[in-house]
Amino acid sequence: MTKEIVIDPITRLEGHGKIIIVLNDNGDCVRAFFQIPELRGFEKFAEGRHAEDMPQITSRICGVCPTAHHMASTKALDDLYKVDPPVAAKKIRELFYNLFMLEDHALHVYILGGPDFIVGPDAPK
């Protein structure tokens, strides 16, 4: 007999979401679903814009991880224009992204996830 675990709503995330985990008779996960019901539609404001504008636009999608969106758009531009950045530029990007990872993890542990880790499920939402 399968068992379903439903986590709804998911807290500590931008927007709304739900997770459904299906377990088999041995308790192993056989399926998992992550559902986000909203259409955010960010692609719509990109239509008709210059490709070079995308790092500035996409970095505003998320208040928590603008650096990740900026870097993804920048790499997409490199690919679009078939550009291989100089070694120094790659190192600066890597440094920039590693600093973001440090900041992002601190933000998650101490502010976004911290209440759940310290107070538990009764933490204010």
Secondary structure as UniProt FT lines:
FT   STRAND          3..7
FT   STRAND          18..23
FT   TURN            25..26
FT   STRAND          29..35
FT   HELIX           42..46
FT   TURN            47..48
FT   HELIX           51..53
FT   HELIX           54..58
FT   TURN            59..60
FT   HELIX           66..80
FT   TURN            81..82
FT   HELIX           87..107
FT   HELIX           108..112
FT   HELIX           114..118
FT   TURN            121..122
//
